[in-house]
C-alpha cells in the first residue's frame, strides 16, 4: 500500500490529484495545514457571531449578498 500523500494546501500537482482520484492514493493533512485550518475556523466562527455583514458567512451570495442571514440559519447556509 502506498504511503499517504501529505496535503499542505500549497503544492498539489495534477499528477498527485490524479493518483488520489483515480488510484485512491490515501491522503493526510500536513500539520501546518491543520494549524492554518484551525486558525481560519476560529476566524469564521468569530465573524459568524458578529452583526456586521461578511460576504458568504452571514450574507447570501451573488445578487443576494445584501441579504442578512440570521445566526440560527448560518449553518444551513454553509451546508447548502
PDB file of N, CA, C and O in Angstrom:
ATOM      1  N   UNK A   1       0.849  -1.185   0.000  1.00  0.00           N
ATOM      2  CA  UNK A   1       0.000   0.000   0.000  1.00  0.00           C
ATOM      3  C   UNK A   1       0.888   1.239   0.000  1.00  0.00           C
ATOM      4  O   UNK A   1       1.913   1.281   0.680  1.00  0.00           O
ATOM      5  N   UNK A   2       0.488   2.234  -0.760  1.00  0.00           N
ATOM      6  CA  UNK A   2       1.263   3.465  -0.897  1.00  0.00           C
ATOM      7  C   UNK A   2       1.180   4.298   0.376  1.00  0.00           C
ATOM      8  O   UNK A   2       0.177   4.274   1.090  1.00  0.00           O
ATOM      9  N   UNK A   3       2.249   5.030   0.644  1.00  0.00           N
ATOM     10  CA  UNK A   3       2.241   5.965   1.766  1.00  0.00           C
ATOM     11  C   UNK A   3       1.270   7.096   1.463  1.00  0.00           C
ATOM     12  O   UNK A   3       1.117   7.476   0.302  1.00  0.00           O
ATOM     13  N   UNK A   4       0.604   7.647   2.487  1.00  0.00           N
ATOM     14  CA  UNK A   4      -0.338   8.739   2.235  1.00  0.00           C
ATOM     15  C   UNK A   4       0.365   9.978   1.691  1.00  0.00           C
ATOM     16  O   UNK A   4       1.499  10.283   2.058  1.00  0.00           O
ATOM     17  N   UNK A   5      -0.324  10.667   0.826  1.00  0.00           N
ATOM     18  CA  UNK A   5       0.147  11.937   0.298  1.00  0.00           C
ATOM     19  C   UNK A   5      -0.151  13.009   1.332  1.00  0.00           C
ATOM     20  O   UNK A   5      -1.285  13.121   1.799  1.00  0.00           O
ATOM     21  N   UNK A   6       0.841  13.789   1.690  1.00  0.00           N
ATOM     22  CA  UNK A   6       0.665  14.860   2.663  1.00  0.00           C
ATOM     23  C   UNK A   6       0.159  16.110   1.939  1.00  0.00           C
ATOM     24  O   UNK A   6       0.858  16.681   1.101  1.00  0.00           O
ATOM     25  N   UNK A   7      -1.059  16.523   2.272  1.00  0.00           N
ATOM     26  CA  UNK A   7      -1.681  17.690   1.647  1.00  0.00           C
ATOM     27  C   UNK A   7      -1.310  18.925   2.456  1.00  0.00           C
ATOM     28  O   UNK A   7      -1.628  19.021   3.641  1.00  0.00           O
ATOM     29  N   UNK A   8      -0.637  19.868   1.807  1.00  0.00           N
ATOM     30  CA  UNK A   8      -0.185  21.077   2.501  1.00  0.00           C
ATOM     31  C   UNK A   8      -1.069  22.279   2.220  1.00  0.00           C
ATOM     32  O   UNK A   8      -1.072  23.248   2.978  1.00  0.00           O
ATOM     33  N   UNK A   9      -1.821  22.213   1.121  1.00  0.00           N
ATOM     34  CA  UNK A   9      -2.623  23.361   0.709  1.00  0.00           C
ATOM     35  C   UNK A   9      -1.862  24.306  -0.194  1.00  0.00           C
ATOM     36  O   UNK A   9      -2.375  25.363  -0.561  1.00  0.00           O
ATOM     37  N   UNK A  10      -0.635  23.938  -0.560  1.00  0.00           N
ATOM     38  CA  UNK A  10       0.191  24.841  -1.353  1.00  0.00           C
ATOM     39  C   UNK A  10       0.754  24.248  -2.634  1.00  0.00           C
ATOM     40  O   UNK A  10       1.071  24.995  -3.561  1.00  0.00           O
ATOM     41  N   UNK A  11       0.886  22.947  -2.714  1.00  0.00           N
ATOM     42  CA  UNK A  11       1.704  22.417  -3.806  1.00  0.00           C
ATOM     43  C   UNK A  11       1.177  21.125  -4.446  1.00  0.00           C
ATOM     44  O   UNK A  11       1.969  20.329  -4.950  1.00  0.00           O
ATOM     45  N   UNK A  12      -0.119  20.907  -4.435  1.00  0.00           N
ATOM     46  CA  UNK A  12      -0.687  19.707  -5.043  1.00  0.00           C
ATOM     47  C   UNK A  12      -0.546  19.777  -6.562  1.00  0.00           C
ATOM     48  O   UNK A  12      -0.956  20.755  -7.187  1.00  0.00           O
ATOM     49  N   UNK A  13       0.026  18.752  -7.137  1.00  0.00           N
ATOM     50  CA  UNK A  13       0.202  18.708  -8.590  1.00  0.00           C
ATOM     51  C   UNK A  13      -0.977  17.981  -9.238  1.00  0.00           C
ATOM     52  O   UNK A  13      -1.728  17.270  -8.570  1.00  0.00           O
ATOM     53  N   UNK A  14      -1.123  18.169 -10.531  1.00  0.00           N
ATOM     54  CA  UNK A  14      -2.160  17.454 -11.285  1.00  0.00           C
ATOM     55  C   UNK A  14      -1.923  15.952 -11.195  1.00  0.00           C
ATOM     56  O   UNK A  14      -2.873  15.177 -11.086  1.00  0.00           O
ATOM     57  N   UNK A  15      -0.670  15.541 -11.241  1.00  0.00           N
ATOM     58  CA  UNK A  15      -0.350  14.118 -11.168  1.00  0.00           C
ATOM     59  C   UNK A  15      -0.761  13.536  -9.816  1.00  0.00           C
ATOM     60  O   UNK A  15      -1.314  12.439  -9.751  1.00  0.00           O
ATOM     61  N   UNK A  16      -0.488  14.274  -8.739  1.00  0.00           N
ATOM     62  CA  UNK A  16      -0.884  13.812  -7.408  1.00  0.00           C
ATOM     63  C   UNK A  16      -2.410  13.748  -7.299  1.00  0.00           C
ATOM     64  O   UNK A  16      -2.965  12.775  -6.788  1.00  0.00           O
ATOM     65  N   UNK A  17      -3.071  14.785  -7.779  1.00  0.00           N
ATOM     66  CA  UNK A  17      -4.528  14.809  -7.759  1.00  0.00           C
ATOM     67  C   UNK A  17      -5.095  13.600  -8.494  1.00  0.00           C
ATOM     68  O   UNK A  17      -6.016  12.940  -8.013  1.00  0.00           O
ATOM     69  N   UNK A  18      -4.538  13.323  -9.654  1.00  0.00           N
ATOM     70  CA  UNK A  18      -4.981  12.201 -10.463  1.00  0.00           C
ATOM     71  C   UNK A  18      -4.803  10.883  -9.706  1.00  0.00           C
ATOM     72  O   UNK A  18      -5.688  10.028  -9.735  1.00  0.00           O
ATOM     73  N   UNK A  19      -3.679  10.717  -9.037  1.00  0.00           N
ATOM     74  CA  UNK A  19      -3.433   9.481  -8.271  1.00  0.00           C
ATOM     75  C   UNK A  19      -4.432   9.331  -7.127  1.00  0.00           C
ATOM     76  O   UNK A  19      -4.873   8.222  -6.826  1.00  0.00           O
ATOM     77  N   UNK A  20      -4.786  10.441  -6.496  1.00  0.00           N
ATOM     78  CA  UNK A  20      -5.762  10.394  -5.391  1.00  0.00           C
ATOM     79  C   UNK A  20      -7.138   9.992  -5.936  1.00  0.00           C
ATOM     80  O   UNK A  20      -7.798   9.106  -5.392  1.00  0.00           O
ATOM     81  N   UNK A  21      -7.555  10.651  -7.008  1.00  0.00           N
ATOM     82  CA  UNK A  21      -8.897  10.439  -7.542  1.00  0.00           C
ATOM     83  C   UNK A  21      -9.027   9.097  -8.264  1.00  0.00           C
ATOM     84  O   UNK A  21      -9.988   8.360  -8.044  1.00  0.00           O
ATOM     85  N   UNK A  22      -8.082   8.793  -9.105  1.00  0.00           N
ATOM     86  CA  UNK A  22      -8.196   7.597  -9.939  1.00  0.00           C
ATOM     87  C   UNK A  22      -7.624   6.342  -9.304  1.00  0.00           C
ATOM     88  O   UNK A  22      -8.149   5.247  -9.508  1.00  0.00           O
ATOM     89  N   UNK A  23      -6.556   6.489  -8.540  1.00  0.00           N
ATOM     90  CA  UNK A  23      -5.890   5.327  -7.949  1.00  0.00           C
ATOM     91  C   UNK A  23      -6.156   5.186  -6.458  1.00  0.00           C
ATOM     92  O   UNK A  23      -5.624   4.282  -5.813  1.00  0.00           O
ATOM     93  N   UNK A  24      -6.984   6.082  -5.903  1.00  0.00           N
ATOM     94  CA  UNK A  24      -7.330   6.057  -4.480  1.00  0.00           C
ATOM     95  C   UNK A  24      -6.117   6.161  -3.563  1.00  0.00           C
ATOM     96  O   UNK A  24      -6.063   5.531  -2.507  1.00  0.00           O
ATOM     97  N   UNK A  25      -5.148   6.964  -3.982  1.00  0.00           N
ATOM     98  CA  UNK A  25      -3.973   7.206  -3.144  1.00  0.00           C
ATOM     99  C   UNK A  25      -4.449   7.828  -1.835  1.00  0.00           C
ATOM    100  O   UNK A  25      -5.158   8.835  -1.861  1.00  0.00           O
ATOM    101  N   UNK A  26      -4.077   7.253  -0.690  1.00  0.00           N
ATOM    102  CA  UNK A  26      -4.504   7.844   0.585  1.00  0.00           C
ATOM    103  C   UNK A  26      -3.847   9.207   0.799  1.00  0.00           C
ATOM    104  O   UNK A  26      -2.747   9.470   0.312  1.00  0.00           O
ATOM    105  N   UNK A  27      -4.545  10.060   1.534  1.00  0.00           N
ATOM    106  CA  UNK A  27      -4.027  11.394   1.823  1.00  0.00           C
ATOM    107  C   UNK A  27      -4.083  11.649   3.326  1.00  0.00           C
ATOM    108  O   UNK A  27      -4.827  11.007   4.067  1.00  0.00           O
ATOM    109  N   UNK A  28      -3.274  12.604   3.738  1.00  0.00           N
ATOM    110  CA  UNK A  28      -3.333  13.096   5.114  1.00  0.00           C
ATOM    111  C   UNK A  28      -3.096  14.593   5.052  1.00  0.00           C
ATOM    112  O   UNK A  28      -2.441  15.093   4.137  1.00  0.00           O
ATOM    113  N   UNK A  29      -3.626  15.291   6.015  1.00  0.00           N
ATOM    114  CA  UNK A  29      -3.446  16.728   6.083  1.00  0.00           C
ATOM    115  C   UNK A  29      -2.170  17.024   6.847  1.00  0.00           C
ATOM    116  O   UNK A  29      -2.000  16.567   7.977  1.00  0.00           O
ATOM    117  N   UNK A  30      -1.270  17.784   6.239  1.00  0.00           N
ATOM    118  CA  UNK A  30       0.001  18.129   6.875  1.00  0.00           C
ATOM    119  C   UNK A  30      -0.262  18.940   8.146  1.00  0.00           C
ATOM    120  O   UNK A  30      -1.220  19.712   8.195  1.00  0.00           O
ATOM    121  N   UNK A  31       0.565  18.776   9.161  1.00  0.00           N
ATOM    122  CA  UNK A  31       0.364  19.512  10.419  1.00  0.00           C
ATOM    123  C   UNK A  31       0.252  21.030  10.235  1.00  0.00           C
ATOM    124  O   UNK A  31      -0.582  21.661  10.884  1.00  0.00           O
ATOM    125  N   UNK A  32       1.062  21.617   9.377  1.00  0.00           N
ATOM    126  CA  UNK A  32       0.988  23.062   9.156  1.00  0.00           C
ATOM    127  C   UNK A  32      -0.357  23.453   8.552  1.00  0.00           C
ATOM    128  O   UNK A  32      -0.909  24.499   8.892  1.00  0.00           O
ATOM    129  N   UNK A  33      -0.885  22.621   7.660  1.00  0.00           N
ATOM    130  CA  UNK A  33      -2.188  22.888   7.056  1.00  0.00           C
ATOM    131  C   UNK A  33      -3.296  22.761   8.099  1.00  0.00           C
ATOM    132  O   UNK A  33      -4.251  23.537   8.094  1.00  0.00           O
ATOM    133  N   UNK A  34      -3.166  21.782   8.991  1.00  0.00           N
ATOM    134  CA  UNK A  34      -4.139  21.631  10.079  1.00  0.00           C
ATOM    135  C   UNK A  34      -4.166  22.881  10.945  1.00  0.00           C
ATOM    136  O   UNK A  34      -5.234  23.365  11.321  1.00  0.00           O
ATOM    137  N   UNK A  35      -3.003  23.392  11.253  1.00  0.00           N
ATOM    138  CA  UNK A  35      -2.895  24.594  12.078  1.00  0.00           C
ATOM    139  C   UNK A  35      -3.551  25.792  11.392  1.00  0.00           C
ATOM    140  O   UNK A  35      -4.283  26.550  12.028  1.00  0.00           O
ATOM    141  N   UNK A  36      -3.290  25.961  10.096  1.00  0.00           N
ATOM    142  CA  UNK A  36      -3.898  27.065   9.347  1.00  0.00           C
ATOM    143  C   UNK A  36      -5.421  26.933   9.301  1.00  0.00           C
ATOM    144  O   UNK A  36      -6.142  27.923   9.425  1.00  0.00           O
ATOM    145  N   UNK A  37      -5.896  25.708   9.123  1.00  0.00           N
ATOM    146  CA  UNK A  37      -7.340  25.487   9.078  1.00  0.00           C
ATOM    147  C   UNK A  37      -7.990  25.807  10.416  1.00  0.00           C
ATOM    148  O   UNK A  37      -9.078  26.380  10.451  1.00  0.00           O
ATOM    149  N   UNK A  38      -7.343  25.448  11.510  1.00  0.00           N
ATOM    150  CA  UNK A  38      -7.890  25.756  12.834  1.00  0.00           C
ATOM    151  C   UNK A  38      -7.970  27.258  13.057  1.00  0.00           C
ATOM    152  O   UNK A  38      -8.956  27.749  13.607  1.00  0.00           O
ATOM    153  N   UNK A  39      -6.938  27.999  12.633  1.00  0.00           N
ATOM    154  CA  UNK A  39      -6.963  29.457  12.767  1.00  0.00           C
ATOM    155  C   UNK A  39      -8.074  30.060  11.905  1.00  0.00           C
ATOM    156  O   UNK A  39      -8.782  30.966  12.346  1.00  0.00           O
ATOM    157  N   UNK A  40      -8.222  29.564  10.697  1.00  0.00           N
ATOM    158  CA  UNK A  40      -9.280  30.048   9.805  1.00  0.00           C
ATOM    159  C   UNK A  40     -10.653  29.756  10.393  1.00  0.00           C
ATOM    160  O   UNK A  40     -11.548  30.600  10.346  1.00  0.00           O
ATOM    161  N   UNK A  41     -10.815  28.567  10.941  1.00  0.00           N
ATOM    162  CA  UNK A  41     -12.099  28.177  11.528  1.00  0.00           C
ATOM    163  C   UNK A  41     -12.475  29.103  12.682  1.00  0.00           C
ATOM    164  O   UNK A  41     -13.630  29.517  12.793  1.00  0.00           O
ATOM    165  N   UNK A  42     -11.521  29.428  13.531  1.00  0.00           N
ATOM    166  CA  UNK A  42     -11.787  30.353  14.640  1.00  0.00           C
ATOM    167  C   UNK A  42     -12.201  31.726  14.127  1.00  0.00           C
ATOM    168  O   UNK A  42     -13.098  32.357  14.687  1.00  0.00           O
ATOM    169  N   UNK A  43     -11.560  32.182  13.079  1.00  0.00           N
ATOM    170  CA  UNK A  43     -11.897  33.481  12.498  1.00  0.00           C
ATOM    171  C   UNK A  43     -13.309  33.470  11.914  1.00  0.00           C
ATOM    172  O   UNK A  43     -14.063  34.424  12.105  1.00  0.00           O
ATOM    173  N   UNK A  44     -13.666  32.413  11.215  1.00  0.00           N
ATOM    174  CA  UNK A  44     -15.008  32.292  10.646  1.00  0.00           C
ATOM    175  C   UNK A  44     -16.051  32.247  11.757  1.00  0.00           C
ATOM    176  O   UNK A  44     -17.104  32.875  11.644  1.00  0.00           O
ATOM    177  N   UNK A  45     -15.767  31.506  12.832  1.00  0.00           N
ATOM    178  CA  UNK A  45     -16.703  31.468  13.959  1.00  0.00           C
ATOM    179  C   UNK A  45     -16.891  32.861  14.554  1.00  0.00           C
ATOM    180  O   UNK A  45     -18.008  33.232  14.914  1.00  0.00           O
ATOM    181  N   UNK A  46     -15.819  33.630  14.660  1.00  0.00           N
ATOM    182  CA  UNK A  46     -15.894  34.995  15.178  1.00  0.00           C
ATOM    183  C   UNK A  46     -16.781  35.845  14.270  1.00  0.00           C
ATOM    184  O   UNK A  46     -17.664  36.553  14.752  1.00  0.00           O
ATOM    185  N   UNK A  47     -16.549  35.779  12.958  1.00  0.00           N
ATOM    186  CA  UNK A  47     -17.354  36.550  12.009  1.00  0.00           C
ATOM    187  C   UNK A  47     -18.830  36.159  12.080  1.00  0.00           C
ATOM    188  O   UNK A  47     -19.710  37.014  11.981  1.00  0.00           O
ATOM    189  N   UNK A  48     -19.091  34.882  12.250  1.00  0.00           N
ATOM    190  CA  UNK A  48     -20.473  34.402  12.280  1.00  0.00           C
ATOM    191  C   UNK A  48     -21.243  34.961  13.473  1.00  0.00           C
ATOM    192  O   UNK A  48     -22.466  35.084  13.415  1.00  0.00           O
ATOM    193  N   UNK A  49     -20.543  35.300  14.547  1.00  0.00           N
ATOM    194  CA  UNK A  49     -21.188  35.835  15.748  1.00  0.00           C
ATOM    195  C   UNK A  49     -21.366  37.343  15.704  1.00  0.00           C
ATOM    196  O   UNK A  49     -22.057  37.906  16.553  1.00  0.00           O
ATOM    197  N   UNK A  50     -20.764  37.997  14.745  1.00  0.00           N
ATOM    198  CA  UNK A  50     -20.853  39.449  14.656  1.00  0.00           C
ATOM    199  C   UNK A  50     -22.078  39.867  13.853  1.00  0.00           C
ATOM    200  O   UNK A  50     -22.625  39.088  13.074  1.00  0.00           O
ATOM    201  N   UNK A  51     -22.489  41.089  14.055  1.00  0.00           N
ATOM    202  CA  UNK A  51     -23.626  41.636  13.324  1.00  0.00           C
ATOM    203  C   UNK A  51     -23.219  42.224  11.978  1.00  0.00           C
ATOM    204  O   UNK A  51     -24.042  42.292  11.064  1.00  0.00           O
ATOM    205  N   UNK A  52     -21.956  42.652  11.837  1.00  0.00           N
ATOM    206  CA  UNK A  52     -21.553  43.262  10.575  1.00  0.00           C
ATOM    207  C   UNK A  52     -21.579  42.220   9.463  1.00  0.00           C
ATOM    208  O   UNK A  52     -21.242  41.059   9.697  1.00  0.00           O
ATOM    209  N   UNK A  53     -21.971  42.617   8.271  1.00  0.00           N
ATOM    210  CA  UNK A  53     -22.063  41.653   7.172  1.00  0.00           C
ATOM    211  C   UNK A  53     -20.683  41.184   6.699  1.00  0.00           C
ATOM    212  O   UNK A  53     -19.768  41.982   6.496  1.00  0.00           O
ATOM    213  N   UNK A  54     -20.570  39.891   6.533  1.00  0.00           N
ATOM    214  CA  UNK A  54     -19.361  39.273   5.981  1.00  0.00           C
ATOM    215  C   UNK A  54     -19.840  38.356   4.855  1.00  0.00           C
ATOM    216  O   UNK A  54     -20.543  37.372   5.089  1.00  0.00           O
ATOM    217  N   UNK A  55     -19.445  38.701   3.639  1.00  0.00           N
ATOM    218  CA  UNK A  55     -19.924  38.002   2.437  1.00  0.00           C
ATOM    219  C   UNK A  55     -19.805  36.489   2.573  1.00  0.00           C
ATOM    220  O   UNK A  55     -18.729  35.958   2.846  1.00  0.00           O
ATOM    221  N   UNK A  56     -20.936  35.800   2.375  1.00  0.00           N
ATOM    222  CA  UNK A  56     -20.947  34.350   2.367  1.00  0.00           C
ATOM    223  C   UNK A  56     -20.891  33.714   3.741  1.00  0.00           C
ATOM    224  O   UNK A  56     -21.065  32.501   3.858  1.00  0.00           O
ATOM    225  N   UNK A  57     -20.657  34.489   4.775  1.00  0.00           N
ATOM    226  CA  UNK A  57     -20.655  33.956   6.135  1.00  0.00           C
ATOM    227  C   UNK A  57     -22.025  34.227   6.754  1.00  0.00           C
ATOM    228  O   UNK A  57     -22.715  33.304   7.188  1.00  0.00           O
ATOM    229  N   UNK A  58     -22.407  35.493   6.789  1.00  0.00           N
ATOM    230  CA  UNK A  58     -23.726  35.840   7.325  1.00  0.00           C
ATOM    231  C   UNK A  58     -24.532  36.675   6.322  1.00  0.00           C
ATOM    232  O   UNK A  58     -25.450  37.407   6.692  1.00  0.00           O
ATOM    233  N   UNK A  59     -24.161  36.545   5.045  1.00  0.00           N
ATOM    234  CA  UNK A  59     -24.944  37.122   3.956  1.00  0.00           C
ATOM    235  C   UNK A  59     -25.149  36.045   2.900  1.00  0.00           C
ATOM    236  O   UNK A  59     -24.490  35.005   2.909  1.00  0.00           O
ATOM    237  N   UNK A  60     -26.075  36.320   1.991  1.00  0.00           N
ATOM    238  CA  UNK A  60     -26.223  35.434   0.854  1.00  0.00           C
ATOM    239  C   UNK A  60     -25.053  35.610  -0.110  1.00  0.00           C
ATOM    240  O   UNK A  60     -24.092  36.322   0.180  1.00  0.00           O
ATOM    241  N   UNK A  61     -25.152  34.951  -1.256  1.00  0.00           N
ATOM    242  CA  UNK A  61     -24.095  35.004  -2.262  1.00  0.00           C
ATOM    243  C   UNK A  61     -24.601  35.720  -3.511  1.00  0.00           C
ATOM    244  O   UNK A  61     -25.803  35.761  -3.775  1.00  0.00           O
ATOM    245  N   UNK A  62     -23.663  36.284  -4.273  1.00  0.00           N
ATOM    246  CA  UNK A  62     -24.008  36.920  -5.542  1.00  0.00           C
ATOM    247  C   UNK A  62     -25.026  38.024  -5.367  1.00  0.00           C
ATOM    248  O   UNK A  62     -24.835  38.920  -4.543  1.00  0.00           O
ATOM    249  N   UNK A  63     -26.119  37.973  -6.141  1.00  0.00           N
ATOM    250  CA  UNK A  63     -27.110  39.036  -6.071  1.00  0.00           C
ATOM    251  C   UNK A  63     -27.835  39.078  -4.725  1.00  0.00           C
ATOM    252  O   UNK A  63     -28.562  40.031  -4.443  1.00  0.00           O
ATOM    253  N   UNK A  64     -27.644  38.056  -3.898  1.00  0.00           N
ATOM    254  CA  UNK A  64     -28.233  38.017  -2.559  1.00  0.00           C
ATOM    255  C   UNK A  64     -27.235  38.436  -1.480  1.00  0.00           C
ATOM    256  O   UNK A  64     -27.457  38.199  -0.293  1.00  0.00           O
ATOM    257  N   UNK A  65     -26.141  39.057  -1.899  1.00  0.00           N
ATOM    258  CA  UNK A  65     -25.100  39.427  -0.932  1.00  0.00           C
ATOM    259  C   UNK A  65     -25.546  40.491   0.059  1.00  0.00           C
ATOM    260  O   UNK A  65     -24.903  40.687   1.090  1.00  0.00           O
ATOM    261  N   UNK A  66     -26.638  41.177  -0.243  1.00  0.00           N
ATOM    262  CA  UNK A  66     -27.137  42.174   0.712  1.00  0.00           C
ATOM    263  C   UNK A  66     -28.218  41.603   1.634  1.00  0.00           C
ATOM    264  O   UNK A  66     -28.813  42.335   2.425  1.00  0.00           O
ATOM    265  N   UNK A  67     -28.471  40.291   1.529  1.00  0.00           N
ATOM    266  CA  UNK A  67     -29.449  39.630   2.389  1.00  0.00           C
ATOM    267  C   UNK A  67     -28.744  39.092   3.623  1.00  0.00           C
ATOM    268  O   UNK A  67     -27.845  38.256   3.524  1.00  0.00           O
ATOM    269  N   UNK A  68     -29.162  39.581   4.796  1.00  0.00           N
ATOM    270  CA  UNK A  68     -28.565  39.133   6.061  1.00  0.00           C
ATOM    271  C   UNK A  68     -29.107  37.753   6.422  1.00  0.00           C
ATOM    272  O   UNK A  68     -30.305  37.498   6.304  1.00  0.00           O
ATOM    273  N   UNK A  69     -28.219  36.869   6.861  1.00  0.00           N
ATOM    274  CA  UNK A  69     -28.589  35.530   7.314  1.00  0.00           C
ATOM    275  C   UNK A  69     -28.458  35.518   8.833  1.00  0.00           C
ATOM    276  O   UNK A  69     -27.381  35.786   9.365  1.00  0.00           O
ATOM    277  N   UNK A  70     -29.532  35.215   9.524  1.00  0.00           N
ATOM    278  CA  UNK A  70     -29.517  35.178  10.984  1.00  0.00           C
ATOM    279  C   UNK A  70     -28.650  34.042  11.516  1.00  0.00           C
ATOM    280  O   UNK A  70     -28.400  33.052  10.829  1.00  0.00           O
ATOM    281  N   UNK A  71     -28.204  34.211  12.746  1.00  0.00           N
ATOM    282  CA  UNK A  71     -27.309  33.216  13.364  1.00  0.00           C
ATOM    283  C   UNK A  71     -27.867  31.802  13.323  1.00  0.00           C
ATOM    284  O   UNK A  71     -27.118  30.841  13.148  1.00  0.00           O
ATOM    285  N   UNK A  72     -29.166  31.673  13.482  1.00  0.00           N
ATOM    286  CA  UNK A  72     -29.774  30.336  13.508  1.00  0.00           C
ATOM    287  C   UNK A  72     -29.747  29.661  12.142  1.00  0.00           C
ATOM    288  O   UNK A  72     -29.913  28.444  12.052  1.00  0.00           O
ATOM    289  N   UNK A  73     -29.541  30.433  11.079  1.00  0.00           N
ATOM    290  CA  UNK A  73     -29.574  29.869   9.727  1.00  0.00           C
ATOM    291  C   UNK A  73     -28.199  29.811   9.059  1.00  0.00           C
ATOM    292  O   UNK A  73     -28.079  29.349   7.924  1.00  0.00           O
ATOM    293  N   UNK A  74     -27.167  30.279   9.758  1.00  0.00           N
ATOM    294  CA  UNK A  74     -25.823  30.311   9.155  1.00  0.00           C
ATOM    295  C   UNK A  74     -25.325  28.902   8.830  1.00  0.00           C
ATOM    296  O   UNK A  74     -24.750  28.681   7.764  1.00  0.00           O
ATOM    297  N   UNK A  75     -25.535  27.966   9.722  1.00  0.00           N
ATOM    298  CA  UNK A  75     -25.064  26.598   9.467  1.00  0.00           C
ATOM    299  C   UNK A  75     -25.742  26.014   8.237  1.00  0.00           C
ATOM    300  O   UNK A  75     -25.087  25.380   7.410  1.00  0.00           O
ATOM    301  N   UNK A  76     -27.039  26.219   8.109  1.00  0.00           N
ATOM    302  CA  UNK A  76     -27.759  25.719   6.930  1.00  0.00           C
ATOM    303  C   UNK A  76     -27.247  26.382   5.662  1.00  0.00           C
ATOM    304  O   UNK A  76     -27.125  25.728   4.626  1.00  0.00           O
ATOM    305  N   UNK A  77     -26.940  27.697   5.735  1.00  0.00           N
ATOM    306  CA  UNK A  77     -26.380  28.378   4.571  1.00  0.00           C
ATOM    307  C   UNK A  77     -25.093  27.707   4.127  1.00  0.00           C
ATOM    308  O   UNK A  77     -24.906  27.457   2.936  1.00  0.00           O
ATOM    309  N   UNK A  78     -24.214  27.414   5.054  1.00  0.00           N
ATOM    310  CA  UNK A  78     -22.926  26.821   4.712  1.00  0.00           C
ATOM    311  C   UNK A  78     -23.088  25.410   4.171  1.00  0.00           C
ATOM    312  O   UNK A  78     -22.355  25.007   3.267  1.00  0.00           O
ATOM    313  N   UNK A  79     -24.039  24.652   4.711  1.00  0.00           N
ATOM    314  CA  UNK A  79     -24.282  23.300   4.206  1.00  0.00           C
ATOM    315  C   UNK A  79     -24.860  23.337   2.798  1.00  0.00           C
ATOM    316  O   UNK A  79     -24.512  22.513   1.952  1.00  0.00           O
ATOM    317  N   UNK A  80     -25.743  24.297   2.554  1.00  0.00           N
ATOM    318  CA  UNK A  80     -26.353  24.397   1.226  1.00  0.00           C
ATOM    319  C   UNK A  80     -25.340  24.867   0.218  1.00  0.00           C
ATOM    320  O   UNK A  80     -25.665  25.014  -0.960  1.00  0.00           O
TER     321      UNK A  80
END
